Amino acid sequence: MRLAVALLRKKMPNGNIWTGKHRLPHRVQDAHLDRMQRRLAIEERNMLLLRNPYLTLEQSAGIGAALNKRENWLDEKKLLSAMVLKGRTKPMNHVRIEDRFRVLYNSDGWE
């Protein structure tokens, strides 16, 4: 009897069976495999799109020049560098004190 109990006993991890170093692993189900195959198919599609870009380098450079991206970027860079020299990290909007205290104005009566 003792031999059968020792041989047929299922070994369980110590402590909480779902957390820690010695834990009981979850069984892989068909839904898990399907989900993994879908994710791999999406990743393969993304890699295909990254390997074959929609625009060539010349076309993308032409679009950037047409939209004045370099000039806009330089203007923004100059503005940010000027703000850093003044000690600010981002541009500050002009706000009046009336705008700050507008929340406190309340014309509703109690009745």
C-alpha positions, 0 to 999 in steps of 0.5 A: 500500500505504501509503495502504491501511494508513493508511486502514484502520488502527484508531486505538488509544489510547496506553498502557493501553486500559482506563484513563486519559483516552484509553481504548477505550470498552466496547461497549454490549450488550443485557444492559446495556440490559436492566439499565438498563431494569429499574433505570429501572422500579424507580426509576419505581415508587419515585417513584410511591410517593413521590408517592402516600403511604400515609398522609395528614399527619393520619393520620401525626400521629395515629399519632405521637401514639398512640405517644408519639413526641414525649415519647420524643424529648424524653426522649432529647434531654434525656439526650443534652444532659446527657451532652454537658454532662458531656463524654460523647458517648454513654451508657456501660454499667455494666461491672465489671472481672470482666466485662472479665477474664472472657475471660482465665479459662480452666479448660481443661487441656492434657490 
